[in-house]
Amino acid sequence: MRFTRKEIMQDVYLTYLHQRKFKTCLLSVQLITDLRRETAGFNALVPAVLRRGTMRHPDMESLSAALDALYGATIDYTVRKKGERQCVGFVAQCIDDAFAPGREKLLEPVTELLGELLLDPVTRNGRFMPAYVDSERQNLLDAIRSLKNDKRDWAEVRLMQEMCADEPYGVLRLGDEGSVSRINHQKLYRHYQELLTTAPVEIFYCGSAEESRVETALLSALASLPRGRVARPEPIVLRRAPEEPRYVVEEMDVTQGKLSMGWRCETDDIPAMIMANLLFGGSSNAKLFMTVREQLSLCYYAASGFARSKRIMTVSSGIEVKDYDRALAEILHQLDLVRQGQWEPWELESARAAMDSALTALGDSQGAMENYCLGQNALGLDETPEELLAALQSVTRERIMAAAQAAHLDTVYFLKGKEETPC
């Protein structure tokens, strides 16, 4: 995949990918801002309210009719977390011009409508519509509260909140219930204006249109975008693990214990750490799955992940409460095996094949490519999937061992049923 990225307006960047194999084109416009506890809820609420209508299409019915007239184009709002960045905006998809009836040009009207949603929302007396804000605030509160419904995800959320309690990474992408409940239409409109003025903008396009045409359409649609003192992202916080790991136990109405663990990886050898994680628990042939789950039956599920921007590795597992000590010890033992280089050649090849498949598959989905590029741009990276794959292929056994040895346990979080015997 050959991406190009250029600045088309002050702190507005276009990542362009010319592709003819898709029958649709994808256009994404994202505002990038630091993830902060006091503003996360505001940022998450802004695109939801903007999506309710524009001055030209002041309600969902009118907006839906406009999209239907563009052969069923879609524009969805997004709220994403990339490292310690919060990315909010819109993703639009429509029939690519090459496949539109009569080769009708759809890029320009879709881009214009996207620009209206971002810059010309429906307002009254210079403020958002109170009814729209109240409705979307309630939806956001419901989404935040529903996080507890999936206990596996909730255990991972709580692990990060405990492990990164005083770091932006510990903040939920949707914000917290307390701050969201205090937002009103006046506060939100002021925040929206500030966000437009200060946030860098990342745009992604994938389709058959020439780059110059895409740029012209965007410059027209975003002509009124205010640009003031654009805020530069704060450096990502990297911490060392404490001398002794912290152990947190909480109770909920669960029938299955959820054991989540977090390590600080004090290494700059990212390719080696990615491979160490894959061998440990990041693939279906990894040690956690093959040994802890399949052979020893200590977990209903067990997998690890690595957040490269934060140098944090995590394990998520579901266990019987009575197996807590054994499961914890065995998970730590499997990581020790990686540190000691105790794996078979087929395990390393399987790990590399898993990454090869995942990175190659990016090219089969416009959404996956957009999400990958957003993460790269939001975090100040410029590595293509092909470059990452080449780096992974060259990683040696010694580098993997060294990276695994640089992982230090920070926090262990265990969620158990209220009637269970304490661990």
C-alpha positions as CSV (number, residue, x, y, z in Angstrom):
1,M,0.0,0.0,0.0
2,R,1.4,3.3,-1.0
3,F,0.1,6.1,1.1
4,T,0.9,9.8,0.6
5,R,0.4,12.4,3.3
6,K,0.4,16.2,2.8
7,E,-0.7,19.3,4.6
8,I,-3.5,20.9,2.6
9,M,-4.4,23.6,5.1
10,Q,-2.9,24.8,8.4
11,D,-2.5,21.6,10.5
12,V,-4.9,19.8,8.2
13,Y,-3.4,16.7,6.7
14,L,-4.6,14.5,3.9
15,T,-3.5,10.8,3.7
16,Y,-4.3,9.6,0.2
17,L,-4.5,6.0,-1.1
18,H,-5.4,5.5,-4.8
19,Q,-7.3,2.3,-5.1
20,R,-9.5,0.9,-7.9
21,K,-10.4,-2.5,-6.4
22,F,-13.2,-1.2,-4.2
23,K,-16.6,-0.3,-5.4
24,T,-16.9,2.3,-2.7
25,C,-14.7,5.3,-1.7
26,L,-14.0,6.1,1.9
27,L,-13.4,9.6,3.3
28,S,-12.6,10.2,7.0
29,V,-12.2,13.5,8.8
30,Q,-10.9,13.3,12.3
31,L,-10.0,15.9,15.0
32,I,-7.0,14.8,17.1
33,T,-6.7,16.0,20.7
34,D,-5.0,14.9,23.8
35,L,-7.0,12.5,25.9
36,R,-7.8,14.2,29.2
37,R,-10.3,13.3,31.9
38,E,-11.9,16.8,32.0
39,T,-12.5,17.0,28.2
40,A,-13.0,13.3,27.1
41,G,-16.7,13.4,27.6
42,F,-17.1,16.7,25.8
43,N,-15.1,15.4,22.8
44,A,-17.1,12.2,22.7
45,L,-20.4,14.1,22.7
46,V,-19.5,16.6,20.0
47,P,-19.7,14.4,16.9
48,A,-22.9,12.7,18.1
49,V,-24.6,16.1,18.3
50,L,-23.2,17.3,15.0
51,R,-24.5,14.1,13.3
52,R,-28.1,15.2,14.3
53,G,-28.3,17.7,11.5
54,T,-27.0,20.8,9.7
55,M,-28.5,24.2,8.9
56,R,-29.4,22.9,5.5
57,H,-30.6,19.5,6.8
58,P,-31.8,20.3,10.3
59,D,-33.0,16.9,11.4
60,M,-32.3,13.2,10.9
61,E,-35.1,12.8,8.4
62,S,-33.8,15.5,6.1
63,L,-30.2,14.3,6.5
64,S,-31.1,10.7,5.7
65,A,-33.0,11.9,2.6
66,A,-29.9,13.8,1.4
67,L,-27.7,10.6,1.9
68,D,-30.3,8.5,0.1
69,A,-30.2,10.9,-2.8
70,L,-26.5,10.1,-3.0
71,Y,-27.2,6.4,-3.7
72,G,-27.2,5.4,-0.1
73,A,-24.1,7.1,1.0
74,T,-23.3,6.9,4.8
75,I,-21.7,9.3,7.2
76,D,-21.1,7.9,10.7
77,Y,-19.5,9.6,13.7
78,T,-16.5,8.0,15.4
79,V,-14.9,8.3,18.9
80,R,-11.5,6.5,19.1
81,K,-8.6,6.2,21.4
82,K,-5.1,6.0,19.9
83,G,-2.5,5.8,22.6
84,E,-3.1,8.9,24.7
85,R,-4.9,10.7,21.8
86,Q,-8.6,11.0,21.4
87,C,-9.8,11.1,17.8
88,V,-13.3,12.2,17.0
89,G,-15.0,13.0,13.7
90,F,-16.8,11.3,10.8
91,V,-16.3,8.5,8.3
92,A,-18.2,8.7,5.0
93,Q,-18.6,6.0,2.4
94,C,-20.3,6.2,-1.0
95,I,-20.3,4.4,-4.3
96,D,-17.0,5.1,-6.1
97,D,-17.5,7.2,-9.2
98,A,-16.3,4.4,-11.4
99,F,-19.4,2.3,-10.3
100,A,-22.0,5.1,-9.9
101,P,-24.9,5.2,-12.3
102,G,-23.9,7.2,-15.4
103,R,-20.5,7.6,-13.6
104,E,-22.1,10.4,-11.6
105,K,-19.6,12.3,-9.5
106,L,-20.4,11.6,-5.9
107,L,-17.2,12.7,-4.2
108,E,-17.9,16.4,-4.2
109,P,-21.5,16.3,-2.8
110,V,-20.6,13.7,-0.1
111,T,-17.5,15.9,0.9
112,E,-19.7,19.0,1.0
113,L,-22.2,17.2,3.2
114,L,-19.5,16.0,5.5
115,G,-18.1,19.6,5.7
116,E,-21.6,20.8,6.7
117,L,-21.9,18.3,9.5
118,L,-18.5,19.4,10.9
119,L,-18.8,23.2,10.4
120,D,-22.4,24.2,9.9
121,P,-24.4,22.2,12.5
122,V,-28.0,23.1,13.2
123,T,-28.1,25.8,15.9
124,R,-30.5,28.1,17.6
125,N,-29.4,31.5,19.0
126,G,-25.8,30.6,18.4
127,R,-26.0,27.4,20.5
128,F,-26.6,23.7,19.8
129,M,-30.2,22.6,20.0
130,P,-30.9,21.7,23.7
131,A,-33.1,18.7,22.8
132,Y,-30.3,17.2,20.6
133,V,-27.7,17.7,23.3
134,D,-29.9,16.2,26.0
135,S,-30.8,13.2,23.8
136,E,-27.2,12.4,22.8
137,R,-25.9,13.1,26.3
138,Q,-28.3,10.4,27.6
139,N,-27.1,8.0,24.8
140,L,-23.5,8.6,25.9
141,L,-24.3,8.0,29.5
142,D,-26.0,4.8,28.6
143,A,-22.9,3.7,26.6
144,I,-20.6,4.5,29.5
145,R,-22.8,2.5,31.9
146,S,-23.1,-0.4,29.5
147,L,-19.4,-1.0,29.7
148,K,-19.9,-3.0,32.8
149,N,-22.2,-5.4,30.9
150,D,-19.3,-7.2,29.3
151,K,-17.3,-8.3,32.3
152,R,-14.2,-9.3,30.2
153,D,-14.0,-5.8,28.7
154,W,-14.8,-4.2,32.1
155,A,-11.9,-6.1,33.7
156,E,-9.5,-4.7,31.1
157,V,-10.9,-1.2,31.6
158,R,-10.4,-1.5,35.3
159,L,-6.9,-2.8,34.9
160,M,-6.0,0.3,32.9
161,Q,-7.7,2.6,35.3
162,E,-5.7,1.2,38.2
163,M,-2.4,0.8,36.3
164,C,-2.6,4.2,34.6
165,A,-4.6,6.0,37.3
166,D,-2.6,9.3,36.9
167,E,-1.9,9.0,33.2
168,P,-4.1,9.9,30.2
169,Y,-4.0,6.3,29.0
170,G,-6.3,5.4,32.0
171,V,-9.0,7.7,30.7
172,L,-12.0,6.1,28.9
173,R,-12.4,7.3,25.3
174,L,-16.1,8.1,26.1
175,G,-15.3,10.1,29.3
176,D,-16.8,9.4,32.7
177,E,-20.4,9.4,33.9
178,G,-19.9,12.3,36.3
179,S,-18.4,14.8,33.9
180,V,-20.8,13.9,31.0
181,S,-23.8,14.3,33.2
182,R,-22.8,18.0,33.8
183,I,-22.6,18.9,30.1
184,N,-25.2,21.3,28.7
185,H,-25.8,22.7,25.3
186,Q,-24.0,26.0,26.0
187,K,-20.9,24.4,27.5
188,L,-20.8,21.9,24.6
189,Y,-21.0,24.6,21.9
190,R,-18.1,26.6,23.5
191,H,-16.0,23.4,23.7
192,Y,-16.9,22.6,20.0
193,Q,-15.7,26.0,18.9
194,E,-12.4,25.5,20.8
195,L,-11.9,22.0,19.4
196,L,-12.4,23.3,15.8
197,T,-9.8,26.0,16.4
198,T,-7.1,24.1,18.2
199,A,-7.2,20.4,17.0
200,P,-5.0,19.1,14.3
201,V,-7.1,17.4,11.5
202,E,-6.3,14.1,9.9
203,I,-8.1,13.2,6.7
204,F,-8.0,9.9,4.9
205,Y,-9.2,9.1,1.4
206,C,-9.3,5.7,-0.4
207,G,-10.8,5.4,-3.8
208,S,-10.3,6.0,-7.5
209,A,-10.4,9.8,-7.6
210,E,-7.2,11.6,-8.4
211,E,-5.5,13.3,-5.4
212,S,-5.9,16.8,-6.9
213,R,-9.6,16.3,-7.2
214,V,-9.9,15.0,-3.6
215,E,-7.9,18.0,-2.3
216,T,-10.0,20.5,-4.2
217,A,-13.2,19.0,-2.8
218,L,-11.9,19.1,0.7
219,L,-10.6,22.7,0.4
220,S,-14.0,23.8,-0.7
221,A,-15.9,21.8,2.0
222,L,-13.5,22.9,4.8
223,A,-13.0,26.5,3.7
224,S,-14.6,27.9,6.8
225,L,-12.6,25.7,9.2
226,P,-11.2,28.1,11.9
227,R,-7.5,27.8,12.5
228,G,-6.0,29.4,15.5
229,R,-3.4,28.3,18.0
230,V,-3.4,24.6,17.1
231,A,-2.4,22.5,20.1
232,R,0.6,20.2,19.7
233,P,0.1,16.8,21.2
234,E,1.7,16.2,24.6
235,P,4.5,13.6,24.7
236,I,3.2,10.2,25.6
237,V,3.8,9.3,29.2
238,L,6.1,6.3,29.7
239,R,6.4,4.9,33.2
240,R,8.5,2.3,34.9
241,A,6.8,-0.5,36.8
242,P,6.8,-0.3,40.6
243,E,9.3,-2.3,42.6
244,E,6.5,-4.6,43.7
245,P,3.4,-5.3,41.6
246,R,0.0,-4.0,42.8
247,Y,-2.8,-6.5,43.3
248,V,-6.4,-5.3,43.1
249,V,-9.5,-7.5,43.8
250,E,-13.0,-6.4,43.2
251,E,-16.4,-8.0,43.4
252,M,-19.4,-8.0,41.0
253,D,-22.2,-10.3,40.1
254,V,-20.1,-12.6,37.9
255,T,-20.1,-16.4,37.6
256,Q,-16.6,-16.5,36.1
257,G,-13.5,-14.8,37.5
258,K,-11.7,-12.3,35.3
259,L,-8.0,-12.1,35.7
260,S,-6.2,-9.2,34.0
261,M,-2.5,-8.4,34.2
262,G,-0.4,-5.5,33.0
263,W,3.4,-5.2,32.4
264,R,5.5,-2.1,31.6
265,C,7.9,-3.0,28.8
266,E,11.1,-1.0,29.3
267,T,12.4,-1.5,25.8
268,D,12.6,0.5,22.5
269,D,12.9,-2.7,20.4
270,I,9.3,-2.6,19.3
271,P,9.4,-5.4,16.7
272,A,11.0,-7.7,19.2
273,M,8.4,-6.9,21.8
274,I,5.6,-7.5,19.3
275,M,7.1,-10.9,18.6
276,A,7.5,-11.7,22.3
277,N,3.9,-10.8,22.8
278,L,2.8,-13.0,19.9
279,L,4.7,-16.0,21.3
280,F,3.4,-15.4,24.8
281,G,-0.3,-14.9,24.1
282,G,-1.0,-12.8,21.0
283,S,-2.0,-15.6,18.6
284,S,-4.0,-18.8,18.5
285,N,-0.8,-20.9,18.7
286,A,0.7,-18.9,21.6
287,K,1.8,-20.3,24.9
288,L,-1.2,-19.0,26.9
289,F,-3.7,-20.6,24.6
290,M,-1.9,-23.8,23.9
291,T,-0.7,-24.5,27.5
292,V,-2.7,-22.5,30.0
293,R,-6.0,-23.0,28.3
294,E,-5.8,-26.2,26.2
295,Q,-3.4,-28.4,28.1
296,L,-3.9,-27.3,31.7
297,S,-7.5,-26.1,31.4
298,L,-6.9,-23.3,33.8
299,C,-8.6,-20.6,31.8
300,Y,-11.8,-20.4,29.7
301,Y,-9.8,-17.9,27.6
302,A,-6.4,-16.4,27.8
303,A,-4.7,-13.9,25.5
304,S,-2.2,-11.1,25.6
305,G,-1.9,-7.7,23.8
306,F,0.8,-5.1,23.4
307,A,0.1,-1.3,23.2
308,R,3.3,-0.1,21.5
309,S,2.7,3.6,22.1
310,K,2.6,3.0,25.9
311,R,5.0,0.0,26.0
312,I,2.3,-1.9,27.9
313,M,1.6,-5.6,27.6
314,T,-1.6,-7.0,29.1
315,V,-3.2,-10.4,29.6
316,S,-6.9,-11.0,29.8
317,S,-8.2,-14.3,31.1
318,G,-11.4,-16.0,32.4
319,I,-10.9,-18.4,35.3
320,E,-12.6,-20.2,38.1
321,V,-11.9,-18.4,41.4
322,K,-10.5,-21.5,43.0
323,D,-7.8,-21.6,40.2
324,Y,-6.6,-18.0,40.8
325,D,-3.2,-18.9,42.3
326,R,-2.4,-21.7,39.8
327,A,-3.5,-19.6,36.8
328,L,-1.5,-16.6,37.9
329,A,1.6,-18.7,38.5
330,E,1.2,-20.4,35.2
331,I,0.7,-17.2,33.2
332,L,3.9,-15.8,34.8
333,H,5.7,-19.1,34.0
334,Q,4.8,-19.0,30.3
335,L,6.3,-15.5,30.1
336,D,9.4,-16.8,31.8
337,L,9.7,-19.4,29.0
338,V,9.7,-16.7,26.4
339,R,12.3,-14.8,28.4
340,Q,14.5,-17.9,28.4
341,G,14.0,-18.6,24.7
342,Q,12.2,-21.8,25.3
343,W,10.0,-22.1,22.2
344,E,10.0,-24.4,19.2
345,P,10.8,-23.1,15.7
346,W,7.2,-23.7,14.6
347,E,6.0,-21.4,17.4
348,L,8.1,-18.5,16.0
349,E,7.0,-19.2,12.4
350,S,3.4,-19.4,13.5
351,A,3.7,-16.0,15.3
352,R,5.2,-14.4,12.2
353,A,2.6,-16.0,10.0
354,A,-0.2,-14.5,12.2
355,M,1.3,-11.0,11.8
356,D,1.8,-11.5,8.1
357,S,-1.8,-12.5,7.7
358,A,-3.1,-9.6,9.8
359,L,-1.0,-6.9,8.1
360,T,-1.7,-8.3,4.6
361,A,-5.4,-8.3,5.3
362,L,-5.4,-4.6,6.0
363,G,-5.4,-4.0,2.2
364,D,-8.7,-5.8,1.9
365,S,-10.6,-3.3,4.0
366,Q,-10.9,0.4,3.5
367,G,-12.0,0.8,7.1
368,A,-9.0,-1.2,8.4
369,M,-6.6,0.9,6.4
370,E,-8.2,4.1,7.6
371,N,-7.9,2.9,11.2
372,Y,-4.3,1.9,10.7
373,C,-3.4,5.3,9.2
374,L,-5.2,7.2,11.8
375,G,-3.2,5.4,14.5
376,Q,0.0,6.1,12.8
377,N,-0.7,9.8,12.2
378,A,-2.2,10.5,15.6
379,L,0.9,9.0,17.3
380,G,3.4,10.6,14.9
381,L,4.5,7.4,13.2
382,D,5.1,6.8,9.5
383,E,5.6,3.0,9.3
384,T,3.8,1.2,6.5
385,P,2.4,-2.3,7.1
386,E,5.1,-3.6,4.7
387,E,7.9,-1.9,6.7
388,L,6.5,-3.3,9.9
389,L,6.3,-6.8,8.5
390,A,9.9,-6.6,7.2
391,A,11.1,-5.5,10.6
392,L,9.3,-8.4,12.3
393,Q,10.8,-10.9,9.9
394,S,14.3,-9.8,10.8
395,V,13.8,-10.1,14.6
396,T,16.2,-12.7,16.2
397,R,15.7,-15.0,19.1
398,E,18.1,-13.0,21.2
399,R,16.2,-9.8,20.6
400,I,12.9,-11.4,21.5
401,M,14.4,-12.8,24.8
402,A,15.8,-9.4,25.7
403,A,12.5,-7.7,25.0
404,A,10.6,-10.2,27.1
405,Q,13.0,-9.7,29.9
406,A,12.3,-6.0,29.8
407,A,8.6,-6.6,30.7
408,H,8.0,-5.9,34.4
409,L,4.7,-6.8,36.1
410,D,2.9,-3.6,37.2
411,T,-0.7,-4.5,38.2
412,V,-2.8,-7.6,38.7
413,Y,-6.6,-7.1,38.6
414,F,-9.0,-9.8,39.6
415,L,-12.8,-9.5,39.3
416,K,-14.7,-12.2,41.2
417,G,-18.3,-13.0,42.3
418,K,-19.6,-11.5,45.5
419,E,-20.2,-14.8,47.1
420,E,-16.8,-16.2,46.3
421,T,-14.1,-17.0,48.9
422,P,-11.5,-14.3,49.0
423,C,-8.3,-15.0,47.1
